Amino acid sequence: MITVYTTDVSAKLLHLPERDNLIVTAVVGFSNLIWLPLMGVLSDRIGRKPILIVCTVLAITTAYPAMLWVSGAAFSVQAGWRWTLWLSQLSTLRTIPPWSSTLTEIVPESVRAVGFQPGL
């Protein structure tokens, strides 16, 4: 959602040129490629709960101010890059490595695979 929403806002509301929007999306994808394994290792070392709490609090407290900053300032490509990268990194850091493991651990072992069996 972050990658699609931020690029849509950047294009339609902030008038970021299509080429620059594509570059921002590619940089976000590359950034995620780097952050995903690092956060997986970090969540294994310090635990999932601290990462989920810190990244969620950061996302809640900075998403709206970041959007106000971008929409209120004289918009530039650099602002779009920073905004998109920040929200994307928070989403990636919080969601993918620690959350997917946490969801798996919440479900009892005896029924974990039931959702993947067709016809049940």
MARLUMZA-528372 format. One record per residue (C-alpha): x, y, z; residue in three letters. Coordinates in Angstrom, 1 decimal, padded with zeros to 4 digits, always signed. Layout:
N
      xx      yy      zz   aa
       X       Y       Z  ala
...
END
This chain:
120
      xx      yy      zz   aa
  +000.0  +000.0  +000.0  met
  +002.8  +002.4  +000.9  ile
  +004.5  +002.1  -002.5  thr
  +001.3  +002.4  -004.5  val
  -000.3  +005.1  -002.4  tyr
  +002.7  +007.4  -002.1  thr
  +003.5  +007.2  -005.8  thr
  -000.2  +007.9  -006.6  asp
  -000.2  +010.9  -004.3  val
  +003.2  +012.1  -005.7  ser
  +001.9  +011.9  -009.2  ala
  -001.7  +013.2  -008.9  lys
  -001.5  +015.7  -006.0  leu
  +002.1  +016.8  -005.9  leu
  +002.7  +016.6  -009.7  his
  +005.9  +014.6  -009.5  leu
  +007.0  +013.8  -013.0  pro
  +006.2  +010.2  -014.1  glu
  +009.9  +009.5  -014.7  arg
  +010.9  +010.7  -011.2  asp
  +008.0  +008.8  -009.7  asn
  +009.3  +005.6  -011.4  leu
  +012.8  +006.2  -010.0  ile
  +011.4  +006.8  -006.5  val
  +009.5  +003.5  -006.7  thr
  +012.7  +001.6  -007.9  ala
  +014.7  +003.1  -005.1  val
  +012.1  +002.1  -002.6  val
  +012.1  -001.5  -004.0  gly
  +015.9  -001.6  -003.8  phe
  +015.8  -000.1  -000.3  ser
  +013.4  -002.9  +000.7  asn
  +015.7  -005.5  -000.7  leu
  +018.4  -004.3  +001.6  ile
  +016.2  -003.8  +004.7  trp
  +014.3  -007.0  +004.7  leu
  +017.1  -009.4  +005.5  pro
  +018.6  -006.9  +008.0  leu
  +015.4  -006.6  +009.9  met
  +014.9  -010.4  +009.8  gly
  +018.3  -010.8  +011.5  val
  +017.6  -008.0  +014.0  leu
  +014.1  -009.4  +014.9  ser
  +015.7  -012.8  +015.5  asp
  +018.4  -011.3  +017.8  arg
  +016.4  -008.7  +019.8  ile
  +012.9  -010.1  +019.4  gly
  +009.9  -009.3  +017.3  arg
  +007.9  -007.3  +019.9  lys
  +010.4  -004.4  +020.3  pro
  +010.7  -003.9  +016.6  ile
  +006.9  -004.0  +016.1  leu
  +006.3  -001.5  +018.9  ile
  +009.1  +000.9  +017.9  val
  +008.3  +000.9  +014.2  cys
  +004.5  +001.2  +014.8  thr
  +005.0  +004.1  +017.1  val
  +007.3  +005.8  +014.6  leu
  +004.8  +005.2  +011.7  ala
  +001.9  +006.6  +013.8  ile
  +003.8  +009.6  +014.9  thr
  +005.5  +010.5  +011.7  thr
  +003.2  +009.6  +008.8  ala
  +000.8  +012.5  +009.2  tyr
  +003.5  +015.2  +009.8  pro
  +005.5  +013.8  +006.8  ala
  +002.5  +014.1  +004.6  met
  +001.8  +017.7  +005.9  leu
  +005.5  +018.6  +005.3  trp
  +005.4  +017.3  +001.7  val
  +002.0  +018.8  +000.8  ser
  +002.7  +022.2  +002.5  gly
  +006.3  +022.8  +001.3  ala
  +007.4  +023.7  -002.1  ala
  +007.5  +020.2  -003.4  phe
  +010.7  +018.8  -004.8  ser
  +011.8  +015.4  -006.1  val
  +014.1  +015.1  -003.0  gln
  +011.1  +015.7  -000.7  ala
  +009.2  +012.9  -002.5  gly
  +012.1  +010.6  -002.2  trp
  +012.5  +011.2  +001.5  arg
  +008.8  +010.9  +002.2  trp
  +008.3  +007.7  +000.1  thr
  +011.5  +006.1  +001.5  leu
  +010.7  +006.9  +005.1  trp
  +007.2  +005.5  +005.0  leu
  +008.2  +002.5  +002.9  ser
  +011.1  +001.7  +005.3  gln
  +008.8  +001.9  +008.3  leu
  +006.3  -000.3  +006.7  ser
  +008.9  -002.8  +005.6  thr
  +010.7  -002.8  +009.0  leu
  +007.5  -003.3  +010.9  arg
  +005.5  -005.6  +008.6  thr
  +007.5  -008.1  +006.7  ile
  +010.2  -009.8  +008.9  pro
  +008.8  -009.6  +012.5  pro
  +005.1  -009.5  +011.7  trp
  +004.9  -012.6  +009.4  ser
  +006.8  -014.6  +012.0  ser
  +004.5  -013.3  +014.8  thr
  +001.4  -014.2  +012.9  leu
  +002.7  -017.7  +012.3  thr
  +003.6  -018.1  +016.0  glu
  +000.1  -016.9  +017.2  ile
  -001.7  -019.8  +015.4  val
  -001.4  -023.2  +017.2  pro
  +000.9  -025.7  +015.4  glu
  -001.9  -028.2  +015.1  ser
  -003.9  -025.9  +012.7  val
  -001.3  -023.8  +011.0  arg
  -001.5  -025.5  +007.6  ala
  -005.3  -025.8  +007.5  val
  -005.7  -022.4  +005.8  gly
  -003.5  -023.6  +002.9  phe
  -005.4  -026.9  +002.2  gln
  -007.9  -026.5  -000.6  pro
  -011.4  -027.6  +000.1  gly
  -011.3  -027.4  +003.9  leu
END
